[in-house]
């Protein structure tokens, strides 16, 4: 296991939300919200899983991206991506996600050490650890289990009879992430001003702005400029 991964707590039995009862000092319960792709792991999980699970002639990532019109909003890219999975069984994709993760988890440099260290510190402090991603359960669940996350807020493909229709609800991008963070906090009585969020892209700004402790990471120049403008660390 990579060194960064050793910093993350191993998952334990039972409902994860019940494992964390608050800070060590007995203060208010908090959560730390983490983007996943290129924040915690140095890959795009949607792309990596597509290349793993799709036949070479059936829609690999480069071919998918090359088919998109220039300047298409990220939310629409997200929607079109999930149409590639139309007709696949949700349970089969979850199982394939486990196989994919087993094949990539030991790759050097997979885990980004700064954010993984922050995740481990939040877990140690008793904070809920929540992954927030435009990706979907098949590749995200094994990542969440490996890092000991308490919950995953992600894009949820629509299924009928256990078969994906190719449609989704709200893409977990931009404002969708912020709405999900606020709803999660409200449902659990968390004070968002005491919560933290980590993201690497300018589209993470709404999520970062939804908490009292925003933590931009990475080298996205648009995000760095926005962080400077807002006075974020």
N, C-alpha and C positions, 0 to 999 in steps of 0.2 A: 504494500500500500504506500502511495506517495506520502512524503512527510507532511504536506498540508492536510491530507486526509486524516492523519493521525490526530490532528487537533480537534476533529469533529467528534461529538459524543456518539457512541453506538446506540441504536434504538433499543428500547426495552419494551416488555410486554405491557398491554393495557392501553387505554385511550391516552394518546400523547398529551392532550390538553390537561389531563388530570395529573400528569407527572410534574408540572411546573406550577408552583403555588405562589410565586412572587419573588421579589428580590430577597437576597440573603438577610437584609435588614428588616424584612417584613413590610416593605413599602407597597405601594400600589402595583398591581400586576401590569406588566408591559409586554410588548411584542417587538420583535425585530423582523422587518420584512426585507427579503432579499430577491432581487432579480437573479436569474440563473445563468443564462447564456452570456459568457464573457464577463460575468461578475464573479460567480463561484467556480465555473468551469470554463476552460479556454476553448470552447467550441459552440456552435449553434446546434442545439439538440434536435431541432426540427430537421435540419439538413442532414446531420449525421445519421439519424434514424431512418430518414427517407432512403438514403443511399444503402443502408443495411437491409431494409425490409422490402424495397421495391425491386422487381427484376430490372436488369440493365436497360431493357427496351421499354420499360413501363413508366418512366417518370423520375429519373434521378434529379438531384438538386440543380445541377448546372443546366440541365435541359429545361427544368421548370422555370428557373430564373430567366433564362434566355427567351422564354415564351411570353414574358410579361411586358406590357407597354412601359415605356420610359416614364418615370415620375409617378408611378402608381403609389397611392398612399399605403403605408404599412398595414393599416387595418384591412384594406382590400387584398393585399398580398396574402395576409393571414387567411382570409376567407377562401381564396383560390387554392391555397395549399391544402386545406382540409377537403376540398372536392376530390383530390387525388385518392383519398381513402374511401370513397363511396363504394359500398358493397362489401367492405371488410368487416369481419366480426370483431367487436370491441374486446372480447375476452382473448381472442387470438393475438390481437395487437399488444395487449398487456403482457402476455406470455413472451411475445417476440421482444418486447422492451426489456425484459429480464435477460434474455439471451444477448441482446445488443450490449447491455451494460456490462455483463460479464466479459465481453470481448474487448471493451475499451477502458475499463476502470483502472487498469494498471499502466496505462500509457504515461510516459514521462511528461510532466508539465500539464497534465489534465486539470489539476486543481490549482486555482489561483490563490496563493498563500495568504494575502492580506485579508481578503473577504472571508476565507475559510477560518482564519484565526479570529476574526471578529465574530463569526457565527458561533464558534466554540466558546468565546468569552460571554456572549449573550446567554447561551444555554447554561453555562456555569453559574451565571448570575440569577438564573431562574426565569429568564424571559422566554416567552413563547417564540419559537423560530418558525417563520412562515415563508415559503417559497412563492414568488409571484411571477408568473411567466406567460408569455403568449404561446408557449409550447403546450403540449397536451399530455394526458396521464400516461400514455404508453412509455415514452422516454423519461418522464419526470418522476414517476413513482419510485423507480429504483434509485435515482439520485437522492430523492428525499429520504428514503430509508437508509442509504449509506451515510448521509450527513446527519441523521438523527433529527430531521425537521419534524415539527409538530403538525403542520398543515401545508397544503398546496392549494394555491389559488391560480387557476390556469384556464386556458381556452377549453371549453367542453364541447366535443363533437356531439351532434344530435344522433341518436340511434333509435331504431324501431325494431323491436324484437331482437335486440342485441346486435343489429347490423347497422353500421354507420350510413347515414343518408347523404353525407357530403356537405351538410349544412352545420352551422354552429350558432350559438347564441351571441353574446357580446364578445368580440375579440379582446383578450386580456392585454391590451396595448394602450398606452397613453391614458386618457381619462378613464378607461375601463379598469386599469390597475388602481387608480385612486379610489374609485367607487367601491371596488372590492375590499381594499384596505379599510376604508371607513366602515363598511358593512360588517367586516370581520370584527373590528374593534368594538362597534356598538353592540353586537350580539354577545360579546363576552365582557362587557362593562369595562373595557380598557380606555385609558386616557390617551388619546392620540398625541397629545403634546409631550408625553413621556416616552413615546414609541420612537423607534429608529427605522430608517429605510436605506437600502443600498442599491444603487443602479449605475449602469455604465453608459447609457445612451440618452440623448436629449429627450426621447420619447418617455423616459422614466421621470421627467420633471414633475408631472402631476402626482405621481406616487410619492416622490421625495417631498413635495410641498404639502402632502396630506398628513405629515407627522411633524413632531417638534424637533426631531434630531435627524435631519437629512444628511446622508453620507454619499456624495457622488464619488465614483471610482472610475479608473480607466483614463483613456486619452482622447475621448470624443471632444473635438474642439468646441462644438456648439454647447455641449454640456458644461465644459469648463468655463465658457464665457457666461452661461446662465448662472453657474454657481458663484462666479465672481460678482455678478450683478446683484445676486440675492444675499451675498455675504455668507454662503455656506462653507463649511470646512471641506 
